[in-house]
Amino acid sequence: MTQAINKTTKILEKLQSLTDYQQQEVLDFIEFLQSKTSSVEFKHSDGTPMSAYEAADQFAGCVDGGPGDLATNKEYLVV
């Protein structure tokens, strides 16, 4: 725990010595790092998890023209 506090203190000291522009760059970088590890969870209004199908339900069947069922094309069906 002490080691984490020392790192935090050291980071803050170094951050305060930077220009406003450099501080903004540091902030942008931190937000970039956080965005790489964040994941999106879709939930119902009551907070229960939502399946991938439920999340994409509005897009199901939205493509005009193709076959109604992709499994009907036996040429591409891998057995």
C-alpha positions in Angstrom: 0.0 0.0 0.0 2.8 2.4 0.9 4.4 1.7 -2.5 1.2 2.7 -4.3 1.0 6.0 -2.3 4.6 6.7 -3.2 3.8 6.2 -6.9 0.8 8.5 -6.6 2.8 11.2 -4.9 5.6 10.9 -7.4 3.2 11.1 -10.3 1.4 14.2 -8.9 4.7 16.0 -8.2 5.9 15.4 -11.8 2.4 16.3 -13.2 2.5 19.7 -11.4 5.8 20.6 -13.1 4.3 20.2 -16.6 2.7 22.9 -18.7 -1.0 23.0 -19.2 -0.6 21.6 -22.6 1.5 18.7 -21.3 -1.0 18.0 -18.5 -3.8 17.8 -21.1 -1.7 15.3 -23.0 -1.2 13.2 -19.9 -4.9 13.3 -19.2 -5.7 12.3 -22.8 -3.2 9.4 -22.5 -4.8 8.2 -19.2 -8.3 8.3 -20.8 -6.9 6.3 -23.8 -5.5 3.7 -21.5 -8.8 3.4 -19.7 -10.8 3.1 -22.9 -8.6 0.1 -24.0 -9.7 -1.8 -20.9 -13.3 -0.8 -20.6 -16.0 -3.0 -21.9 -19.6 -2.2 -22.8 -22.4 -4.1 -21.1 -25.9 -3.9 -22.3 -28.6 -4.2 -19.6 -32.4 -4.1 -19.5 -34.0 -1.1 -17.8 -34.3 -3.2 -14.6 -30.5 -3.8 -14.6 -30.5 -7.4 -15.7 -28.0 -8.4 -18.3 -29.0 -8.4 -22.0 -28.0 -11.1 -24.5 -26.2 -10.2 -27.7 -29.4 -11.0 -29.7 -31.5 -8.7 -27.5 -29.0 -5.9 -28.0 -28.9 -6.3 -31.8 -32.6 -7.3 -32.1 -33.4 -4.1 -34.1 -30.9 -5.0 -36.8 -32.0 -8.6 -37.2 -33.5 -9.1 -40.7 -32.6 -5.5 -41.8 -30.7 -6.5 -44.9 -32.8 -6.7 -48.1 -32.0 -9.1 -50.8 -30.1 -12.1 -49.4 -31.4 -15.6 -48.6 -33.9 -15.8 -45.8 -31.8 -18.5 -44.1 -28.0 -18.6 -44.6 -28.0 -22.3 -43.9 -30.0 -22.9 -47.1 -26.9 -22.5 -49.2 -25.4 -26.0 -49.0 -22.4 -24.9 -51.1 -21.0 -22.9 -48.1 -22.2 -25.2 -45.4 -19.1 -26.8 -43.7 -19.7 -30.4 -42.6 
